[in-house]
Amino acid sequence: MRGQLGPSWQRKSSEDLDVHSRRAGFVTYSGIVDTDHHQFVVGSQSAETYEPAVTGSVMEVGRNFVTVMTGAAYGPVSVTVELLTTAPGDPGAEVEWEVIEEATIKVSKPFRVITLDGEIAQDFPALPITKGLNTFRVSARGRDANPGMIVAEPTELYLVQVWKVNQPAALRRLHKTDSVWNDDIVVHKVRSWWDPDPVADATLYIKYGYEHMANQVKQDAINWGGRPPTEKLYRATTSKQFAFHDRMLVDALARARAPKLRKIAAWAARRSYTLAGIADIDWIRAGLEAFENETPLPAPFDDRHTTKVWDAFNTDTRIQLWATSDSGEQTPTPALVAVNSLTAASGDEPFADLFHALHTLLKVQHQVDHPDQLLFSRPDYDHLRLISDVRRQFFPKLAPADQYERWIGHTVDDVLQAGT
């Protein structure tokens, strides 16, 4: 059956699959998953889904994840996950599905059905997939119904079958008649994550040699919380200390879309000004409300590249920027530290801007807790306290930080994962 799939067809198909699975002794879960940017994930919440090893038409796989690629860009799709005791065999000549692909990956972490942002699909529990090599077969139907569209009702059906195997196997395409995601299978180049690139780093490679450069990469991975930073993280330099303490959270933020990042940044900016005791000043309140409502920022926050914000703070007699310590020294107030909270949060790069806003909040909180702190001292900020607040407010279901799958321990000799 080609074309759009109605709700009654989906109910009948899901019921048929469940009945068949119960008779055969399979473990089966069915439900609805919200697709996001043409995809949802069956895998670990800590998986690096943006670094796949192989990309097919309906599936993309890597360490501890299978990304399922949908026709609709956003909206609900019907999904059944079937955990098998034996391989189902290749599909026959009469195939009800429009695309079927399978690949073998190593499972070393708990698997869930999750969205692109790492949020758990509520219709599915933790999947009892045995650790080790497992083959995942993804079958799909209805992807041509609304390609690239936002849907309000499910028009696509997916079956994800999983079974234990003893040998690795490459991704293979068993069947395809739909027209979306019509490229050939692509195998992405993979090397040991600490291996320097002798082409990109040719001069340094010749000067320092392999071991020195490899150790630098390993130490960098330690500093970034147990894995090397992705390009996205590396560009957001203020995310480094957060990643050192909780790479699980930072990776979840890297997967999040701009609206969620802006929401967290707005929370951080408001909290900074609130701690500084200035959030209710009329023009500051107007700026915060505009940012929270995603409307253009009013003056003085409308120009991030001039001194307008500083001038407004400096001339408003309601704002005290400096205080005198018990020893007679001039010390900054939390208001001075918070000056750029909103401008830091509202730039053109939501991911990097968020960490600028969080870093400012760290400094404001520290100044509140240590009012005699001098301006140019180097304090030990309380990252763990802020991380706990962000988790509680925005990622309450995210796995704990200590469950993050590190590739390296806390020394360059403690390599835990040999490849990416």
C-alpha positions as CSV (number, residue, x, y, z in Angstrom):
1,M,0.0,0.0,0.0
2,R,1.5,3.3,-1.1
3,G,0.5,6.9,-0.2
4,Q,-0.9,8.4,2.9
5,L,-1.5,6.0,5.8
6,G,-4.7,6.7,7.8
7,P,-5.1,6.3,11.5
8,S,-7.3,3.2,11.2
9,W,-4.7,1.5,9.0
10,Q,-2.1,2.3,11.6
11,R,-4.1,0.9,14.4
12,K,-4.8,-2.3,12.5
13,S,-1.1,-2.7,11.6
14,S,0.1,-2.1,15.1
15,E,-2.4,-4.5,16.6
16,D,-1.5,-7.2,14.0
17,L,2.2,-6.7,14.9
18,D,1.5,-7.0,18.6
19,V,-0.6,-10.1,18.3
20,H,2.0,-11.8,16.1
21,S,4.8,-10.9,18.5
22,R,3.0,-12.2,21.5
23,R,2.3,-15.5,19.8
24,A,6.0,-15.8,18.8
25,G,7.2,-14.9,22.3
26,F,8.8,-11.6,21.2
27,V,9.1,-8.5,23.4
28,T,7.2,-5.8,21.6
29,Y,6.6,-2.1,22.3
30,S,4.4,0.2,20.2
31,G,3.6,3.9,20.5
32,I,3.9,7.3,19.0
33,V,7.2,9.2,18.7
34,D,7.6,12.9,17.7
35,T,10.0,13.2,14.8
36,D,12.3,16.2,14.8
37,H,14.3,17.4,11.8
38,H,13.3,14.2,9.9
39,Q,14.5,11.8,12.7
40,F,14.1,10.1,16.0
41,V,16.6,7.8,17.8
42,V,16.7,4.4,19.3
43,G,19.8,4.4,21.4
44,S,21.6,5.9,24.5
45,Q,20.7,9.3,25.7
46,S,24.5,10.1,25.8
47,A,25.2,8.9,22.3
48,E,26.9,11.2,19.8
49,T,24.2,11.0,17.2
50,Y,25.7,13.9,15.2
51,E,28.8,11.7,14.5
52,P,27.5,8.6,12.6
53,A,29.6,5.8,11.3
54,V,27.3,4.8,8.4
55,T,24.3,6.6,6.8
56,G,21.6,4.8,4.8
57,S,18.2,5.8,3.7
58,V,16.1,4.9,6.7
59,M,18.8,4.5,9.3
60,E,22.0,6.1,10.4
61,V,24.2,4.2,13.0
62,G,27.1,4.9,15.3
63,R,28.3,4.1,18.7
64,N,25.2,3.2,20.9
65,F,22.6,4.7,18.6
66,V,20.4,4.1,15.5
67,T,18.9,7.2,14.1
68,V,15.7,6.6,12.1
69,M,15.1,9.0,9.2
70,T,11.6,9.9,8.5
71,G,9.7,11.6,5.6
72,A,7.9,14.1,7.7
73,A,10.1,16.8,9.1
74,Y,8.2,17.3,12.4
75,G,5.3,15.6,14.1
76,P,4.1,12.2,15.3
77,V,5.0,8.8,13.7
78,S,3.9,5.3,14.7
79,V,6.7,3.1,15.9
80,T,6.9,-0.6,17.0
81,V,10.1,-2.0,18.5
82,E,10.4,-5.7,18.4
83,L,13.1,-7.5,20.4
84,L,13.7,-10.9,18.8
85,T,15.3,-14.1,20.0
86,T,16.5,-15.1,16.5
87,A,17.1,-13.4,13.2
88,P,13.9,-12.9,11.2
89,G,15.5,-13.9,7.8
90,D,15.6,-11.7,4.7
91,P,12.2,-10.3,3.5
92,G,10.6,-12.3,0.7
93,A,9.3,-11.2,-2.7
94,E,6.0,-9.8,-1.3
95,V,7.1,-7.0,0.9
96,E,4.6,-4.7,2.7
97,W,7.3,-2.2,3.6
98,E,8.6,0.5,1.3
99,V,12.2,0.5,2.7
100,I,14.1,-2.0,4.8
101,E,17.7,-1.6,6.1
102,E,19.7,-3.3,8.8
103,A,23.1,-2.8,10.5
104,T,25.0,-4.3,13.4
105,I,26.3,-2.1,16.2
106,K,27.8,-2.7,19.6
107,V,25.4,-1.9,22.5
108,S,27.1,-0.9,25.7
109,K,24.6,1.5,27.3
110,P,20.9,1.4,28.1
111,F,18.7,2.1,25.0
112,R,15.6,4.2,24.9
113,V,13.4,5.6,22.2
114,I,14.3,9.3,22.2
115,T,13.9,12.5,20.3
116,L,16.7,14.4,18.6
117,D,17.0,16.5,21.8
118,G,17.5,13.4,23.9
119,E,14.0,13.5,25.4
120,I,12.5,10.1,26.2
121,A,9.5,9.0,24.1
122,Q,6.8,8.5,26.8
123,D,5.2,5.5,25.1
124,F,8.3,3.4,25.4
125,P,10.2,2.1,28.5
126,A,13.9,1.3,28.7
127,L,14.5,-1.3,26.1
128,P,15.9,-4.6,27.5
129,I,18.5,-5.0,24.8
130,T,21.4,-7.3,25.7
131,K,24.8,-5.6,25.7
132,G,27.2,-6.6,22.9
133,L,26.7,-6.9,19.2
134,N,23.1,-6.5,18.0
135,T,21.5,-6.2,14.6
136,F,18.9,-3.5,14.1
137,R,16.5,-3.8,11.2
138,V,14.4,-0.7,10.4
139,S,11.4,-1.1,8.1
140,A,9.3,1.9,7.1
141,R,6.1,2.8,5.3
142,G,4.5,6.1,4.4
143,R,7.6,8.3,4.1
144,D,6.5,9.6,0.8
145,A,3.1,10.8,2.2
146,N,4.3,14.2,3.6
147,P,8.0,14.6,2.8
148,G,9.5,17.6,4.6
149,M,6.1,18.6,6.1
150,I,4.9,19.2,9.6
151,V,2.2,16.6,10.5
152,A,-0.4,16.6,13.2
153,E,-1.3,13.0,12.9
154,P,0.9,9.9,12.2
155,T,1.1,9.2,8.5
156,E,4.2,6.9,8.7
157,L,4.8,3.5,10.3
158,Y,8.2,2.2,11.5
159,L,9.2,-1.3,12.7
160,V,12.5,-1.6,14.5
161,Q,13.6,-5.2,15.0
162,V,16.6,-6.1,17.2
163,W,18.4,-9.4,17.7
164,K,21.7,-10.5,19.3
165,V,24.5,-11.6,16.9
166,N,28.1,-12.8,17.3
167,Q,29.7,-11.1,14.3
168,P,29.7,-7.5,13.1
169,A,28.0,-6.7,9.8
170,A,27.9,-3.6,7.6
171,L,24.7,-1.6,7.0
172,R,22.8,-3.1,4.1
173,R,19.7,-2.2,2.2
174,L,17.3,-5.1,1.8
175,H,14.5,-3.3,0.0
176,K,13.5,0.2,-1.2
177,T,10.6,1.5,-3.3
178,D,10.0,4.9,-1.7
179,S,11.6,8.1,-3.0
180,V,12.8,10.0,0.0
181,W,16.4,9.8,1.3
182,N,17.4,8.2,-2.0
183,D,21.2,8.4,-1.7
184,D,23.5,5.4,-1.6
185,I,24.8,4.1,1.7
186,V,27.7,6.3,2.9
187,V,30.5,4.9,5.2
188,H,32.1,7.8,7.2
189,K,35.8,7.7,7.8
190,V,36.6,6.6,11.3
191,R,40.0,6.4,13.1
192,S,41.0,6.2,16.7
193,W,39.8,9.4,18.3
194,W,43.2,10.4,19.6
195,D,45.0,10.0,16.3
196,P,46.3,13.3,15.0
197,D,45.6,14.2,11.4
198,P,49.0,14.3,9.7
199,V,47.6,16.3,6.8
200,A,45.7,18.9,8.8
201,D,48.5,19.2,11.5
202,A,51.5,18.5,9.2
203,T,53.9,21.1,10.7
204,L,53.1,20.2,14.3
205,Y,53.1,16.5,13.5
206,I,56.7,16.8,12.1
207,K,57.9,19.0,15.0
208,Y,56.4,17.1,18.0
209,G,55.7,13.6,16.7
210,Y,52.8,11.2,17.1
211,E,53.0,10.5,20.9
212,H,53.1,14.2,21.9
213,M,50.2,15.1,19.7
214,A,48.2,12.1,20.6
215,N,48.6,12.8,24.3
216,Q,47.5,16.4,23.8
217,V,44.3,15.1,22.2
218,K,43.8,12.7,25.1
219,Q,44.3,15.5,27.7
220,D,41.9,17.7,25.8
221,A,39.3,14.9,26.0
222,I,39.9,14.7,29.8
223,N,39.4,18.5,30.0
224,W,36.2,18.2,28.0
225,G,34.6,15.6,30.3
226,G,35.9,12.3,28.9
227,R,35.7,12.8,25.1
228,P,37.2,15.1,22.6
229,P,35.1,18.2,21.9
230,T,33.0,18.3,18.8
231,E,33.4,21.2,16.5
232,K,30.2,22.7,17.9
233,L,31.5,22.5,21.5
234,Y,35.0,23.7,20.5
235,R,33.5,26.9,19.1
236,A,31.6,27.5,22.3
237,T,34.7,27.8,24.5
238,T,32.8,28.7,27.6
239,S,31.2,25.3,27.5
240,K,34.5,23.6,28.5
241,Q,34.3,23.9,32.2
242,F,30.6,22.8,32.2
243,A,31.6,19.8,30.0
244,F,34.4,18.9,32.5
245,H,31.9,18.5,35.2
246,D,28.9,17.2,33.2
247,R,29.5,16.3,29.6
248,M,26.2,14.4,29.5
249,L,24.4,17.8,30.0
250,V,26.5,19.7,27.5
251,D,25.9,17.0,24.8
252,A,22.2,17.3,25.5
253,L,22.4,21.0,25.0
254,A,24.4,20.5,21.8
255,R,21.5,18.4,20.5
256,A,18.9,20.9,21.6
257,R,17.3,23.3,19.0
258,A,17.5,27.0,19.1
259,P,14.2,27.7,20.8
260,K,15.1,25.6,23.9
261,L,18.6,27.1,24.0
262,R,17.1,30.6,23.9
263,K,14.7,29.6,26.7
264,I,17.5,28.5,29.0
265,A,19.6,31.6,28.1
266,A,16.6,33.8,29.0
267,W,16.3,32.0,32.3
268,A,20.0,32.5,33.0
269,A,19.8,36.3,32.1
270,R,16.8,36.8,34.3
271,R,18.4,34.9,37.2
272,S,21.5,37.0,36.9
273,Y,19.6,40.3,37.1
274,T,17.4,38.9,39.9
275,L,20.4,37.9,42.0
276,A,21.9,41.4,41.4
277,G,18.6,42.9,42.6
278,I,17.9,44.9,39.4
279,A,15.5,42.7,37.4
280,D,12.5,44.9,38.3
281,I,14.0,48.1,37.0
282,D,11.7,49.2,34.2
283,W,14.1,49.1,31.2
284,I,15.8,45.9,32.4
285,R,12.5,44.2,32.9
286,A,11.4,45.3,29.4
287,G,14.5,43.8,27.9
288,L,14.1,40.5,29.7
289,E,10.4,40.2,28.7
290,A,11.2,40.9,25.1
291,F,13.9,38.2,25.0
292,E,11.6,35.7,26.7
293,N,8.8,36.5,24.2
294,E,11.2,36.4,21.2
295,T,10.5,39.9,20.2
296,P,13.1,42.6,19.2
297,L,15.0,43.8,22.2
298,P,14.3,47.4,23.2
299,A,17.0,50.0,24.0
300,P,19.6,49.9,25.3
301,F,19.8,46.1,24.6
302,D,19.1,46.5,20.8
303,D,22.7,47.2,20.0
304,R,25.2,44.6,21.3
305,H,28.2,46.3,19.7
306,T,28.2,49.7,21.4
307,T,28.5,51.0,25.0
308,K,24.7,51.7,25.2
309,V,24.1,49.0,27.8
310,W,27.1,50.0,29.9
311,D,26.0,53.7,29.7
312,A,22.5,52.8,30.8
313,F,23.8,50.9,33.8
314,N,26.3,53.6,34.7
315,T,23.8,56.5,34.6
316,D,20.9,54.8,36.4
317,T,21.1,56.0,40.0
318,R,19.1,53.0,41.2
319,I,22.0,50.7,40.2
320,Q,25.1,50.5,42.5
321,L,28.0,49.1,40.5
322,W,30.8,49.4,43.2
323,A,31.0,48.8,46.9
324,T,33.6,49.3,49.5
325,S,34.9,46.3,51.4
326,D,35.7,46.1,55.1
327,S,39.3,46.6,54.2
328,G,38.5,49.8,52.3
329,E,39.0,48.4,48.8
330,Q,36.6,49.0,45.9
331,T,34.8,45.7,44.9
332,P,32.3,45.1,42.1
333,T,28.7,44.5,43.0
334,P,26.7,41.7,41.5
335,A,25.0,44.4,39.3
336,L,28.4,45.2,37.8
337,V,29.1,41.6,37.1
338,A,25.6,41.1,35.6
339,V,25.8,44.1,33.2
340,N,26.2,42.0,30.0
341,S,23.8,39.2,31.0
342,L,21.2,39.9,28.4
343,T,23.6,40.9,25.6
344,A,25.6,37.8,26.2
345,A,22.5,35.7,25.9
346,S,21.0,37.3,22.8
347,G,23.7,36.9,20.1
348,D,23.5,35.1,16.8
349,E,24.8,31.7,17.9
350,P,22.2,30.2,20.4
351,F,24.5,27.4,21.6
352,A,27.5,29.6,22.3
353,D,25.3,32.4,23.6
354,L,23.8,30.1,26.2
355,F,27.1,29.3,27.7
356,H,28.1,33.0,27.8
357,A,24.8,33.6,29.7
358,L,25.5,30.6,32.1
359,H,29.1,31.8,32.7
360,T,27.8,35.3,33.5
361,L,25.3,33.7,35.9
362,L,28.2,31.8,37.6
363,K,30.1,35.0,38.1
364,V,27.1,36.8,39.5
365,Q,26.2,34.0,41.9
366,H,29.8,34.0,43.1
367,Q,29.8,37.7,43.7
368,V,26.6,37.4,45.7
369,D,28.2,34.6,47.8
370,H,31.5,36.5,48.1
371,P,30.8,40.2,48.1
372,D,34.4,41.1,48.9
373,Q,35.7,39.3,45.8
374,L,38.1,41.7,43.9
375,L,37.4,42.3,40.2
376,F,40.4,40.7,38.7
377,S,40.8,37.7,41.1
378,R,40.4,34.2,39.7
379,P,37.7,32.5,41.8
380,D,36.6,28.9,41.8
381,Y,33.1,29.1,40.4
382,D,30.4,26.6,41.6
383,H,29.7,24.9,38.3
384,L,28.1,21.9,40.0
385,R,25.5,24.0,41.7
386,L,24.4,25.7,38.4
387,I,24.5,22.4,36.5
388,S,22.1,20.9,39.1
389,D,19.8,23.9,38.6
390,V,19.8,23.6,34.8
391,R,19.2,19.8,35.0
392,R,16.3,20.2,37.4
393,Q,14.7,23.1,35.4
394,F,15.2,21.9,31.8
395,F,16.5,18.2,31.7
396,P,14.8,16.4,34.6
397,K,14.9,13.1,32.8
398,L,18.5,13.2,31.6
399,A,20.7,10.4,32.8
400,P,23.0,11.3,35.7
401,A,26.4,12.7,34.8
402,D,28.3,9.7,36.2
403,Q,26.5,7.5,33.6
404,Y,28.2,9.3,30.8
405,E,30.3,6.9,28.6
406,R,33.7,8.4,28.8
407,W,36.3,7.5,26.2
408,I,39.1,8.2,28.6
409,G,39.4,8.3,32.4
410,H,41.4,11.0,34.2
411,T,44.9,10.3,32.9
412,V,46.2,10.0,29.3
413,D,47.0,6.3,29.9
414,D,43.4,5.4,30.9
415,V,41.8,4.9,27.5
416,L,38.4,3.4,27.8
417,Q,37.3,3.4,24.1
418,A,39.6,2.7,21.3
419,G,37.6,4.2,18.4
420,T,34.9,6.7,17.7
